[in-house]
Amino acid sequence: MRTTAEPQRPAGPARVAGPRATRRRSVGPGTAAPAPGRQAETSPVVVTATRLVRVDEGLYALRIGELGGTPAAVGGLTVPLAHVSAPFAEDGNGVEIAASFPRRGPWLGKEGGTMILRSPAGGGYVIVTLYGGAGQESGELSLELRRLDAAGAEAVGVLVEAGGRAAALTGTRDVPTEILLHIERAGDRLFPGRGWVGALGRKMRIEAFSMRPLEHLAPADIEMKGFLPDGGETPWVPGGALCGTRGRGLPLIGFAVRVAPQRADRFDVQYQGSFFVGGISETRRNGDPCRATTANDPLEAINVRLVERIPETEADEPEPEEEDAE
């Protein structure tokens, strides 16, 4: 039995040594195998642009436009790419990236995207870095920082049909509101209706909402509709009432708000939604459905602005003069 086993022992190593020797020879000098390695060395990913962005205290959307540069594959990556990061803060209160769209995480592709930033008291910074291939022209960074938790600027120069004629408007003024949200795992939460309300970027589903004007309009002058999964929707509900469901585990996947017809000549409503997958929607107005492009995508936050249009005649009305004291 020893004589039978002894010839078998060197046979194992011999079989292994053959392929190993072959692999060593395949990567030896003069072969084609090193070509991909040499190509990777000559085409590294390089930084083509960097921007430091100051972010004051509050909630912001940082919009990064389409990235400049010709798309190319480098080392398994497709460039150009953009990366958003927050520098380390000594006190631990740096800027937080709460959400990003259309991709998850801090990276953005050629199409650009939006980062939702939550900045602490005292503000902070984020760094936007653009990467490309060696030898490519330096790309450009188009950045727009917009605050989400404060009322927007007033509109100017709007025209509205009033009494059968077009009346020039000098602008608008915001009507203060209260918004009630029923949020999964959190229950009912009441918010001042300024900017974004809800769990923006935290993936907590809104199941119902209600809106109530605090000035100029009665609750019944506002109407709301909610959209439910699989094609369901609520009827139009007057302001102050709850639109949606409680305790049924049904998230809203969209909503709409409008001013009742008898007051629509003087008031206007604009709104956006933030969705789990689709991110922040485009601005909708006066009863248009606000829904994500992905089916059954839950709603996590809303931004509703109710404004009163100001006719030119009212704005130009002179103030009463004070009588001279005798």
C-alpha positions as CSV (number, residue, x, y, z in Angstrom):
1,M,0.0,0.0,0.0
2,R,3.0,2.3,0.6
3,T,4.2,1.8,-2.9
4,T,0.8,2.6,-4.3
5,A,0.5,5.8,-2.2
6,E,4.0,7.2,-2.7
7,P,3.6,7.8,-6.5
8,Q,0.3,9.6,-5.8
9,R,1.8,12.2,-3.4
10,P,3.9,14.1,-6.0
11,A,1.1,13.8,-8.6
12,G,-1.0,16.3,-6.7
13,P,1.5,19.0,-6.5
14,A,2.5,18.4,-10.1
15,R,-1.1,18.9,-11.2
16,V,-1.3,22.2,-9.3
17,A,2.1,23.4,-10.4
18,G,1.2,23.1,-14.0
19,P,-1.6,25.7,-14.0
20,R,0.3,27.9,-11.7
21,A,3.3,28.0,-14.0
22,T,0.9,28.7,-16.9
23,R,-0.6,31.6,-15.0
24,R,2.8,33.1,-14.2
25,R,3.8,32.8,-17.8
26,S,0.6,34.4,-19.0
27,V,1.4,37.6,-17.2
28,G,5.0,37.6,-18.0
29,P,6.7,40.3,-20.1
30,G,5.7,40.5,-23.7
31,T,2.2,39.2,-23.2
32,A,-1.1,41.1,-23.8
33,A,-2.4,40.6,-20.2
34,P,-0.9,43.7,-18.6
35,A,-2.5,46.0,-21.2
36,P,-5.7,46.6,-19.1
37,G,-3.5,47.4,-16.1
38,R,-1.4,49.8,-18.1
39,Q,-4.5,51.4,-19.5
40,A,-5.9,52.0,-16.0
41,E,-2.7,53.6,-14.9
42,T,-2.7,56.0,-17.8
43,S,-6.4,56.9,-17.3
44,P,-7.0,57.7,-13.6
45,V,-10.0,59.5,-12.2
46,V,-9.0,63.0,-11.3
47,V,-10.6,66.0,-9.6
48,T,-11.7,68.6,-12.2
49,A,-13.6,71.1,-10.0
50,T,-14.3,71.7,-6.4
51,R,-16.7,74.1,-4.7
52,L,-17.1,75.0,-1.0
53,V,-20.7,76.0,-0.2
54,R,-21.8,77.9,2.9
55,V,-25.1,76.7,4.3
56,D,-26.8,78.9,6.9
57,E,-29.0,77.4,9.7
58,G,-32.1,75.6,8.4
59,L,-33.3,73.1,5.8
60,Y,-32.1,73.6,2.2
61,A,-32.2,71.9,-1.2
62,L,-28.9,72.0,-3.1
63,R,-29.6,71.5,-6.8
64,I,-26.6,70.4,-8.9
65,G,-27.2,70.8,-12.6
66,E,-26.1,68.5,-15.4
67,L,-22.3,67.8,-15.1
68,G,-20.0,69.1,-17.8
69,G,-17.7,66.8,-19.6
70,T,-18.0,63.9,-22.1
71,P,-19.2,60.6,-20.4
72,A,-16.4,58.0,-20.3
73,A,-15.7,54.7,-18.5
74,V,-12.6,54.8,-16.3
75,G,-11.6,52.0,-14.0
76,G,-15.2,50.6,-13.9
77,L,-16.7,54.1,-13.2
78,T,-18.6,56.3,-15.6
79,V,-17.4,59.9,-15.3
80,P,-18.2,62.7,-14.8
81,L,-19.3,62.1,-11.2
82,A,-20.0,64.6,-8.4
83,H,-19.6,63.9,-4.7
84,V,-21.2,66.0,-1.9
85,S,-19.6,65.8,1.6
86,A,-19.8,67.7,4.8
87,P,-16.4,68.6,6.5
88,F,-15.8,67.3,10.0
89,A,-17.1,69.6,12.7
90,E,-15.3,69.8,16.0
91,D,-18.5,70.1,18.0
92,G,-20.1,67.2,16.0
93,N,-22.8,69.5,14.6
94,G,-21.9,69.5,10.9
95,V,-24.3,69.8,8.0
96,E,-26.4,66.7,7.6
97,I,-27.3,65.3,4.1
98,A,-30.9,64.2,4.9
99,A,-31.8,62.9,1.4
100,S,-30.6,62.8,-2.2
101,F,-32.3,62.4,-5.5
102,P,-32.4,60.7,-8.0
103,R,-29.6,58.5,-6.5
104,R,-29.2,57.5,-2.9
105,G,-26.1,58.6,-1.1
106,P,-23.6,61.4,-1.7
107,W,-22.8,60.6,-5.4
108,L,-24.5,62.1,-8.5
109,G,-24.1,61.1,-12.1
110,K,-24.0,63.1,-15.3
111,E,-27.6,64.1,-14.9
112,G,-27.0,65.9,-11.6
113,G,-29.6,65.9,-8.9
114,T,-30.7,67.4,-5.6
115,M,-29.4,67.1,-2.0
116,I,-31.5,67.9,1.0
117,L,-29.3,69.6,3.6
118,R,-30.1,70.2,7.3
119,S,-27.7,72.8,8.7
120,P,-27.2,73.3,12.5
121,A,-27.3,76.5,14.5
122,G,-24.5,78.7,13.3
123,G,-24.5,77.1,9.8
124,G,-21.9,75.0,8.2
125,Y,-20.3,74.0,4.9
126,V,-20.5,71.3,2.2
127,I,-17.9,70.4,-0.4
128,V,-19.0,69.6,-3.9
129,T,-16.3,67.7,-5.9
130,L,-16.4,66.9,-9.6
131,Y,-14.5,63.9,-11.0
132,G,-13.5,63.2,-14.5
133,G,-11.0,61.3,-16.6
134,A,-7.4,62.4,-17.1
135,G,-7.0,64.6,-20.1
136,Q,-10.6,65.7,-20.2
137,E,-11.6,69.3,-20.1
138,S,-12.5,70.7,-16.7
139,G,-16.2,70.3,-16.1
140,E,-18.4,73.0,-14.7
141,L,-20.5,72.9,-11.6
142,S,-23.9,74.6,-11.7
143,L,-25.2,74.9,-8.1
144,E,-28.4,76.4,-6.7
145,L,-29.0,76.5,-3.0
146,R,-32.7,77.1,-2.0
147,R,-34.1,77.3,1.5
148,L,-37.0,75.0,2.2
149,D,-38.2,76.0,5.7
150,A,-39.0,79.6,5.0
151,A,-41.6,81.4,2.8
152,G,-40.5,82.0,-0.7
153,A,-40.1,85.4,-2.3
154,E,-43.1,87.3,-3.4
155,A,-44.2,87.0,-7.1
156,V,-44.4,90.2,-9.1
157,G,-46.2,91.2,-12.3
158,V,-48.9,88.5,-12.4
159,L,-52.1,88.9,-14.3
160,V,-55.5,87.6,-13.1
161,E,-59.0,87.6,-14.5
162,A,-61.1,89.6,-12.1
163,G,-64.7,90.6,-12.9
164,G,-64.3,89.7,-16.5
165,R,-61.2,91.8,-17.1
166,A,-57.5,91.4,-16.7
167,A,-56.2,93.3,-13.6
168,A,-52.5,93.9,-13.1
169,L,-51.1,92.6,-9.8
170,T,-48.2,94.2,-8.0
171,G,-47.4,90.9,-6.1
172,T,-48.7,88.5,-3.6
173,R,-48.7,88.1,0.1
174,D,-48.6,84.8,2.0
175,V,-51.7,83.7,4.0
176,P,-50.6,82.0,7.2
177,T,-51.9,78.4,7.7
178,E,-51.8,75.4,10.0
179,I,-51.2,71.9,8.6
180,L,-52.0,68.7,10.5
181,L,-50.3,65.5,9.4
182,H,-51.0,62.0,10.5
183,I,-47.6,60.3,10.2
184,E,-46.9,56.6,10.6
185,R,-45.4,55.7,14.0
186,A,-45.7,59.3,15.1
187,G,-49.5,60.0,15.0
188,D,-51.0,63.5,14.6
189,R,-48.5,66.4,14.3
190,L,-49.5,70.1,13.9
191,F,-47.2,72.4,12.0
192,P,-47.1,76.0,11.0
193,G,-47.8,76.0,7.3
194,R,-44.4,77.5,6.3
195,G,-42.0,75.6,4.0
196,W,-41.7,71.8,4.3
197,V,-43.6,69.9,6.9
198,G,-43.3,66.2,7.6
199,A,-40.3,63.9,7.9
200,L,-38.4,65.1,4.9
201,G,-35.7,62.6,3.9
202,R,-36.6,60.2,6.8
203,K,-39.0,57.9,5.1
204,M,-42.0,58.1,7.5
205,R,-45.2,57.9,5.5
206,I,-47.9,60.5,5.6
207,E,-51.3,58.8,5.9
208,A,-53.6,61.9,6.2
209,F,-53.4,65.7,6.2
210,S,-55.5,68.7,6.9
211,M,-55.0,72.4,6.2
212,R,-56.6,75.5,7.8
213,P,-56.1,79.1,6.9
214,L,-55.5,81.5,9.8
215,E,-56.4,84.8,8.1
216,H,-58.6,86.1,5.2
217,L,-60.2,82.7,4.4
218,A,-62.5,80.3,6.2
219,P,-61.5,76.6,6.4
220,A,-64.3,75.8,3.9
221,D,-62.6,78.0,1.3
222,I,-59.9,75.4,1.0
223,E,-60.4,72.0,-0.5
224,M,-58.1,69.0,-0.4
225,K,-57.8,65.6,-2.1
226,G,-55.6,62.6,-1.3
227,F,-54.4,59.8,-3.6
228,L,-54.1,56.2,-2.2
229,P,-52.2,53.1,-3.4
230,D,-53.6,51.1,-6.4
231,G,-55.6,53.9,-7.9
232,G,-57.6,54.9,-4.8
233,E,-58.4,58.5,-4.0
234,T,-60.5,60.5,-1.6
235,P,-63.3,63.0,-2.5
236,W,-62.5,66.7,-2.2
237,V,-62.5,67.5,1.5
238,P,-63.0,71.0,3.0
239,G,-60.2,72.6,5.0
240,G,-60.1,71.7,8.7
241,A,-61.3,68.1,8.0
242,L,-58.9,65.2,7.7
243,C,-58.0,64.0,4.2
244,G,-56.8,60.4,4.1
245,T,-57.0,57.6,6.7
246,R,-55.9,56.8,10.2
247,G,-55.0,53.4,11.5
248,R,-55.3,51.5,8.3
249,G,-51.7,51.5,7.2
250,L,-52.6,53.3,3.9
251,P,-50.0,55.9,2.9
252,L,-50.8,58.9,0.8
253,I,-49.1,58.6,-2.6
254,G,-50.1,62.1,-3.7
255,F,-52.4,65.0,-2.9
256,A,-54.0,68.1,-4.3
257,V,-55.1,71.5,-2.8
258,R,-57.4,74.1,-4.3
259,V,-59.2,77.3,-3.3
260,A,-63.0,77.0,-3.6
261,P,-64.4,78.6,-6.8
262,Q,-66.0,81.6,-4.9
263,R,-62.5,82.7,-3.7
264,A,-60.3,81.5,-6.5
265,D,-60.2,85.0,-8.2
266,R,-58.2,86.4,-5.3
267,F,-56.3,83.5,-3.8
268,D,-53.8,81.0,-5.2
269,V,-52.2,77.8,-3.8
270,Q,-48.9,76.2,-4.8
271,Y,-47.5,72.9,-3.5
272,Q,-44.9,70.2,-3.8
273,G,-44.5,66.7,-2.3
274,S,-41.4,64.7,-1.3
275,F,-41.7,61.0,-2.0
276,F,-39.6,58.0,-0.9
277,V,-38.3,57.0,-4.3
278,G,-39.1,59.9,-6.6
279,G,-37.9,62.7,-4.3
280,I,-39.2,66.2,-4.6
281,S,-41.9,66.8,-7.2
282,E,-42.4,69.8,-9.5
283,T,-44.5,72.6,-8.1
284,R,-48.3,72.1,-8.7
285,R,-51.0,74.6,-8.5
286,N,-54.8,75.0,-7.8
287,G,-56.0,71.4,-7.8
288,D,-53.4,69.7,-10.0
289,P,-52.5,66.3,-8.7
290,C,-49.1,66.1,-7.1
291,R,-47.8,62.5,-7.4
292,A,-44.5,60.8,-7.9
293,T,-43.6,59.2,-11.2
294,T,-43.1,55.8,-9.5
295,A,-46.3,53.9,-8.8
296,N,-47.4,53.7,-5.1
297,D,-44.5,55.8,-4.0
298,P,-45.3,57.0,-0.4
299,L,-45.5,60.7,0.5
300,E,-43.1,61.8,3.3
301,A,-43.4,65.6,3.4
302,I,-45.3,68.5,1.8
303,N,-44.7,72.1,1.1
304,V,-47.9,74.2,0.6
305,R,-48.0,77.9,0.0
306,L,-51.3,79.8,0.1
307,V,-51.1,83.4,-1.3
308,E,-53.4,86.3,-1.8
309,R,-53.1,88.3,-5.1
310,I,-52.8,92.0,-4.6
311,P,-54.6,94.1,-7.3
312,E,-52.7,97.2,-8.6
313,T,-55.5,99.5,-7.6
314,E,-55.3,98.4,-4.0
315,A,-51.6,98.6,-3.8
316,D,-51.5,102.1,-5.3
317,E,-54.2,103.4,-3.0
318,P,-52.8,106.5,-1.3
319,E,-52.6,106.6,2.5
320,P,-54.8,109.1,4.2
321,E,-53.1,112.4,5.0
322,E,-52.8,113.5,8.5
323,E,-54.6,116.7,9.3
324,D,-52.5,119.7,10.4
325,A,-52.7,120.5,14.0
326,E,-54.2,123.9,14.6
